[in-house]
Amino acid sequence: MSPISVRGFAVASASAVTAVGSVVGVASGTAAQTNGAEAGAADATLLADIPAGQQAQVQTASLTMQADAQAVQADAGARKEAEEAARKAAARTATAKKEAAKRAETKSAASRGAGLSLQRTYTVAELQAIARQIVPSGQYQCFSNIVERESSWNMHALNASSGAYGLVQALPASKYATVGADWQTNPATQIKWGLNYMNAAYGSPCDAWAFWQVHHAY
C-alpha cells in the first residue's frame, strides 16, 4: 500500500470518528461541539494532502455516517412519541368502557320491573318475583333479608312510631316519590328506591345487610 493510500485510510477513519463525534456533540453540549470543530480542522489539513478523488470518497463516507446517526436518533424519538400516544389512547378507551358499563347497568336496573301489571294486593311470592327482576342476582338474598325483617314483604307496612313505610321502610314515605309517583300502589317503585338507597348509603344490599346484622336497622 502506498504512503498516500495509508494516509487516506487514516483520514477516512479520523473523518468517520469526527462525524460521529459531531452528532454526539449536538446532544452532549458545547464542549463536545468544540472538540468536534477542532478535529474537523485537523481533518481538513490532512485532506488537503491527498488527491481530490480520494477526498470526495472520505467526505462522502463521513456525511453518510452522520446522516445514519441522525436517522437513528429520529427513529428513537418517533417510537417514543408513538408509544406515549398508544398508552394515552388505551387509558381513554378503558375509561370510556368503564363509564359505558356503568351507564348500561344503571339503565338496566331502571328498566327491570317495567311493564308490570299493577293490582291492589300482592302475595309475598309475587313481591319477591318482582324484586328478583330488579335487584342483581348476587345481591338479591341480602336485599330479601332486609325486607323480610323490615316489613315482612308487606308493601303497605307502617311503623306507627316513626312513620316509616313500605317494603324497605322509607322514612318519610314520600322519599319513594323520587323514583315514581305510584309508590303507594307499585311495589317495583318501592323496590327500586330501596335498591338505590342501599347502593348509595352502603355500597350494595349485601353491605347494607352486614350493617343491619350489627345494628338491627339500616
C-alpha positions as CSV (number, residue, x, y, z in Angstrom):
1,M,0.0,0.0,0.0
2,S,1.4,3.4,-0.9
3,P,2.0,6.2,1.7
4,I,-0.8,8.2,0.2
5,S,-3.2,5.2,0.4
6,V,-2.3,4.6,4.0
7,R,-2.7,8.2,4.9
8,G,-6.0,8.3,3.0
9,F,-7.2,5.4,5.1
10,A,-6.2,7.2,8.3
11,V,-8.0,10.3,7.1
12,A,-11.2,8.3,6.4
13,S,-11.1,6.8,9.9
14,A,-10.5,10.1,11.5
15,S,-13.3,11.7,9.5
16,A,-15.7,8.9,10.5
17,V,-14.8,9.4,14.1
18,T,-15.2,13.2,13.7
19,A,-18.6,12.7,12.1
20,V,-19.9,10.6,15.0
21,G,-18.3,13.0,17.5
22,S,-20.1,15.9,15.8
23,V,-23.5,14.1,16.1
24,V,-22.9,13.2,19.8
25,G,-21.7,16.7,20.4
26,V,-25.1,18.1,19.4
27,A,-26.7,16.1,22.3
28,S,-23.9,16.4,24.8
29,G,-23.3,20.2,24.8
30,T,-20.8,22.9,23.9
31,A,-17.7,21.1,25.0
32,A,-18.3,18.2,22.6
33,Q,-19.1,20.7,19.7
34,T,-15.8,22.5,20.3
35,N,-13.8,19.2,20.2
36,G,-15.6,18.2,17.0
37,A,-14.7,21.5,15.4
38,E,-11.0,21.1,16.3
39,A,-11.0,17.6,14.9
40,G,-12.7,18.8,11.8
41,A,-10.0,21.4,11.3
42,A,-7.3,18.8,11.7
43,D,-9.1,16.6,9.1
44,A,-9.3,19.5,6.7
45,T,-5.4,19.8,6.8
46,L,-5.0,16.1,6.2
47,L,-7.5,16.0,3.3
48,A,-5.5,18.7,1.5
49,D,-2.6,16.3,1.3
50,I,-4.4,13.6,-0.7
51,P,-5.8,13.6,-4.3
52,A,-9.2,15.2,-4.8
53,G,-10.9,11.9,-5.8
54,Q,-10.0,10.3,-2.5
55,Q,-11.0,13.4,-0.6
56,A,-14.5,13.1,-2.1
57,Q,-14.8,9.5,-1.1
58,V,-13.7,10.3,2.5
59,Q,-16.1,13.2,2.7
60,T,-19.0,11.1,1.3
61,A,-18.4,8.4,3.9
62,S,-18.3,10.9,6.7
63,L,-21.6,12.5,5.6
64,T,-23.2,9.1,5.2
65,M,-22.3,8.1,8.8
66,Q,-23.5,11.4,10.1
67,A,-26.9,11.0,8.3
68,D,-27.2,7.5,9.6
69,A,-26.7,8.6,13.2
70,Q,-29.2,11.4,12.8
71,A,-31.7,8.9,11.4
72,V,-31.3,6.6,14.4
73,Q,-32.0,9.5,16.8
74,A,-35.1,10.5,14.8
75,D,-36.4,6.9,14.8
76,A,-36.0,6.6,18.5
77,G,-37.9,9.9,19.1
78,A,-40.7,8.8,16.8
79,R,-41.0,5.4,18.6
80,K,-41.2,7.1,22.0
81,E,-43.9,9.5,20.8
82,A,-45.9,6.6,19.3
83,E,-45.7,4.6,22.5
84,E,-46.9,7.5,24.6
85,A,-49.8,8.2,22.2
86,A,-50.8,4.5,22.3
87,R,-50.7,4.5,26.1
88,K,-52.9,7.5,26.4
89,A,-55.3,6.1,23.8
90,A,-55.6,2.8,25.8
91,A,-56.3,4.7,29.0
92,R,-59.0,6.7,27.3
93,T,-60.6,3.6,25.9
94,A,-60.6,1.8,29.3
95,T,-62.2,4.8,31.0
96,A,-64.9,5.1,28.2
97,K,-65.7,1.3,28.5
98,K,-66.0,1.6,32.3
99,E,-68.3,4.6,32.1
100,A,-70.4,2.8,29.4
101,A,-70.8,-0.3,31.5
102,K,-71.8,1.8,34.5
103,R,-74.5,3.6,32.4
104,A,-75.7,0.3,31.0
105,E,-76.1,-1.2,34.4
106,T,-78.0,1.9,35.7
107,K,-80.3,1.8,32.7
108,S,-80.9,-1.9,33.1
109,A,-81.7,-1.6,36.8
110,A,-84.1,1.2,36.0
111,S,-85.9,-0.8,33.3
112,R,-86.2,-4.0,35.2
113,G,-89.7,-4.4,36.6
114,A,-91.1,-2.0,34.0
115,G,-94.4,-3.1,32.4
116,L,-95.7,-5.0,35.4
117,S,-99.5,-5.1,35.7
118,L,-100.5,-3.4,38.9
119,Q,-103.0,-4.8,41.3
120,R,-104.5,-4.0,44.7
121,T,-102.7,-6.7,46.6
122,Y,-99.7,-8.9,46.1
123,T,-98.6,-12.1,47.7
124,V,-95.1,-12.4,49.2
125,A,-94.1,-14.7,46.3
126,E,-95.3,-12.1,43.8
127,L,-93.4,-9.3,45.5
128,Q,-90.3,-11.5,45.7
129,A,-90.6,-12.3,42.0
130,I,-90.8,-8.6,41.2
131,A,-87.7,-7.9,43.4
132,R,-85.8,-10.6,41.5
133,Q,-86.4,-8.8,38.3
134,I,-85.0,-5.5,39.7
135,V,-82.2,-6.5,42.2
136,P,-79.0,-8.0,40.8
137,S,-78.9,-11.8,41.4
138,G,-75.8,-11.7,43.5
139,Q,-77.4,-9.1,45.8
140,Y,-81.0,-10.4,45.9
141,Q,-80.7,-12.6,49.1
142,C,-79.2,-9.8,51.1
143,F,-81.9,-7.4,49.9
144,S,-84.6,-10.0,50.7
145,N,-83.2,-10.5,54.2
146,I,-83.6,-6.8,55.0
147,V,-87.1,-6.6,53.5
148,E,-88.2,-9.6,55.5
149,R,-87.1,-8.0,58.8
150,E,-88.2,-4.5,57.9
151,S,-91.7,-5.2,56.6
152,S,-92.3,-9.0,56.2
153,W,-92.8,-8.3,52.5
154,N,-95.8,-6.0,53.1
155,M,-95.7,-3.0,50.8
156,H,-98.2,-1.2,53.0
157,A,-96.4,-1.8,56.3
158,L,-96.4,1.3,58.5
159,N,-94.3,1.9,61.6
160,A,-96.7,3.7,63.9
161,S,-94.0,5.2,66.0
162,S,-91.6,6.5,63.3
163,G,-93.9,6.8,60.2
164,A,-91.5,4.5,58.1
165,Y,-93.5,2.9,55.3
166,G,-93.4,0.2,52.7
167,L,-91.3,-2.8,51.8
168,V,-88.0,-1.1,52.8
169,Q,-89.5,1.3,55.4
170,A,-88.6,4.6,53.8
171,L,-88.7,7.5,56.2
172,P,-90.5,9.6,55.4
173,A,-92.6,7.6,53.0
174,S,-92.6,10.4,50.4
175,K,-89.0,9.5,49.6
176,Y,-90.3,6.8,47.3
177,A,-91.6,9.6,45.1
178,T,-88.1,10.3,43.9
179,V,-88.4,7.1,41.8
180,G,-92.1,7.2,40.9
181,A,-95.4,8.9,41.9
182,D,-97.1,5.5,42.0
183,W,-95.1,4.3,45.1
184,Q,-98.3,3.6,47.1
185,T,-99.5,1.1,44.5
186,N,-96.5,-0.1,42.6
187,P,-94.1,-2.4,44.6
188,A,-91.5,-2.0,41.8
189,T,-91.2,1.7,42.7
190,Q,-90.5,0.9,46.4
191,I,-88.0,-1.9,45.5
192,K,-86.1,0.4,43.1
193,W,-85.9,3.1,45.7
194,G,-84.8,0.6,48.3
195,L,-82.0,-0.7,46.0
196,N,-80.9,2.9,45.2
197,Y,-80.8,3.7,48.8
198,M,-78.7,0.7,49.8
199,N,-76.3,1.3,47.0
200,A,-75.9,4.9,47.8
201,A,-75.7,4.6,51.6
202,Y,-73.8,1.3,52.0
203,G,-72.4,0.4,48.6
204,S,-74.7,-2.6,48.0
205,P,-77.6,-4.6,49.5
206,C,-75.1,-7.0,51.0
207,D,-73.1,-4.2,52.7
208,A,-76.4,-2.9,54.0
209,W,-77.3,-6.3,55.3
210,A,-73.9,-6.6,57.1
211,F,-74.7,-3.3,58.8
212,W,-78.2,-4.4,59.7
213,Q,-77.0,-7.5,61.4
214,V,-74.9,-5.4,63.8
215,H,-77.3,-2.6,64.4
216,H,-80.7,-4.2,63.6
217,A,-81.5,-1.2,61.5
218,Y,-80.1,0.4,58.4
